């Protein structure tokens, strides 16, 4: 354990980890197995000494790895739990993959893996690849030893959870890059020689020759000449091709696909395709695309061989993309993948296809050879088999058109989905059984499920079986309407749909109360700070407006338009009073001190960078975009205050312009919303132009409904509009959710938070979070899986969830203690 302390301390989160043993070593880092000394959870911890990062380029590489890896959250990618440091080392706490790597399996299986196993591995890796591409990430060091294996539950095979399977997880993002544009390329010669694509070698050579520098020591003159010949040949062959990327211009996404081809080959034949006596010879074989298929290929399907050949195309322009790989008939978006999961028995050297069908038939989606299934697939005679939920959750690709229509008729109904997804829950260090999910469905469990996986009509039918009280809590009209629109046109999701978060809790926080205050980021994207002087600042999710609560002296502001017009004096008293102001983000500096403004922006960046699972724009509440668009016309003039820098004539002109814009909007015309002088809204006591608000909401819903074919939706425009009207009215009249009180029990490591909405949250030291609201109870486990149940379930004895009831009872006890003496 040289270099690792016996106990690793995360002082920021008040956690201690016992160092167990070394799991692996790299160039700069050592990975240890560690145990959380409170919860007994086991993790992998990557330790990097600060002394190794003294050079700027090494430190930048290290920070880049952290930035990229911590934002990734996918079933087939190793998860990052936290990143922290002490005076000597940096630590990256990751989920522990307990079954070694693909490379370990290759070593144990002397005869190679079966086609069924390799097909399953390729399918899981392609799903992870799709996710990486969606996040503009190129791994650049894909190889079998960087694919980690971990045991998982297979509930649809064994509901008891006793039977385990193995899943792949891509790890080690030390060489990865995140592309800023689709055209971006890289030239660095990096990765593992046996898995390097030809464009990495060729672009390195041409880059070095261009600047008159020597090539890598393993790239000799013969290899350089081969690179020149390849470029000349491809240049001639590519004449007339549109959007052709020259091989010498660098590497990007296709490089990972080449590595996938090498991995598939290695799993089947026990060695990488371009392995040679030395690295120099390997590079030459790669540039020439020179590899042979062993005799063992005779046992494989033609589709499997073709899959490899399409990945090992020397020209990256001709190589399969990840989308094409998913649609290749060997995979067919999972349709032709024989194994539902990799059984744990794959670690056994004697494992075979025959043994699999005889002893573990439940792991197979169909019997017989893969080649037979593919032939049936070509002829349209194969039986459609529902994919297990573990796959449904991470399906990312475009479904092949001819498959999509067939799947529409055979997708899961809600009851089937609930039974697959909500029967077990990881709680502390064990897996517990949940109450009957059909009788007690969680809140909103289908919002992110794709239309090819779950039947929309069955959601509507199932919803009608719920009690009237639970119906709007479990799945309200507006969210259901959004689900339908999103299914019709996925592009509408990020571009135009307004997403309103119904259930908000603290995702990450930092306690700087010794100097400034308590900062936090909410699950809807808001960032807030409760300062030591009792003032509060809350930034809207998309940084459109700011809520500011403080002791404010109105003598620092001018009167509003009505007061000036009627000659009224300002209705203020000399003493400072607490008020709640809302202003556009760009006007925030006019209404608060520069110090507080800088602090809240610092905390925002700090929390977002340290977040274990950073919120993407798609996951944020987007209602502030709508409010910001019409900010200047929604509030009555009496509710406004202007910056002291604004002259009285400007105030009057702004009031007049504001009224003109309202009249145009009420007539339904297109209005050019012009920027007006800096002003703020007095929240809580404010009044809004309700009729205008409601008209804008109705126009928005009906416009989206018409544009994206929502006429056939079982949820009418009126039903969706009514719900959104209520939410918008509440968002306009009252401040955003903010932390009102909090306290930290240092001896326990328990954080208690009380929000202005009377919602209460407790973060327990065992990584369980409980959020108690008026109509719901939320439980979040250490894997950040979220369970939300209607509060009405707790009144029913049949709701057998003792763990939940016990945590709620403890939370309520802490809530009463906080009301009596928490930090405020």
Secondary structure, 3 states (H helix, E strand, C coil): CCCCCCEEEECCCCEEEEEEEEEEECCCEEEEEEEECCCCCEEEEEEEEHHHHCCHHHHHHHHHHHHHHHCCCCCCECCEEEEEECCCEEEEEEECCCCCEHHHHHHHCCCCCCHHHHHHHHHHHHHHHHHHHHCCEECCCCCHHHEEEEEEECCCCCCCCCCEEEEEEECCCCCCEECCCCCCCECCCCCCHHHCCHHHHHHHHHHHHHCCCCCCCCCCHHHHHHHHHHHHHHHHHCCCCCCCCCHHHCECHHHHHHHHHHHHHHHHHCCCCCCCCCHHHHHHHHHHCCCCCCHHHHHCCHHHHHHHHHHCCCCCCCCCCHHHHHHCCCCHHHCCCCECCEEHHHHCCCCCHHHHHHHCHHHECCCCCHHHHHHHHHHCCCCCCCCCHHHHCCCCCCCCHHHHHHHHCCCECHHHHHHHHCCEEEECCEEEECCCCCCCCCCCCCCCCCCCCECHHHHHHHHCCCCHHHHHHHCCHHHHHHHHHHHHCCCHHHHCCCCCCCCCCEEEEEEECCCCEEEEEECCCCEEEEECCCCEEEECCCCCEEEEEEEECHHHEECCHHHHHHCCCCCCCCCCEEEEEEEEHHHHHHCCCHHHHHHHHHHHHHHHHHCCCCCCHHHCCCHHHHHHHCHHHHECHHHEEEECCCCHHHHHHHHHHHHHHHHHHHCCCCCCCCCCCCEEEECCCCCECHHHHHHHHHHHHHHHHHHCCHHHCCCCHHHHHHHHHHHHHHHHHCCCCCEEEEEEECCCCEEEEEECCCCEEEECCCCCEEEECCCEEEEECCCCCEEEEEHHHHHCCCCCCHHHHHHHHHHHHHHHHHHHHCEC
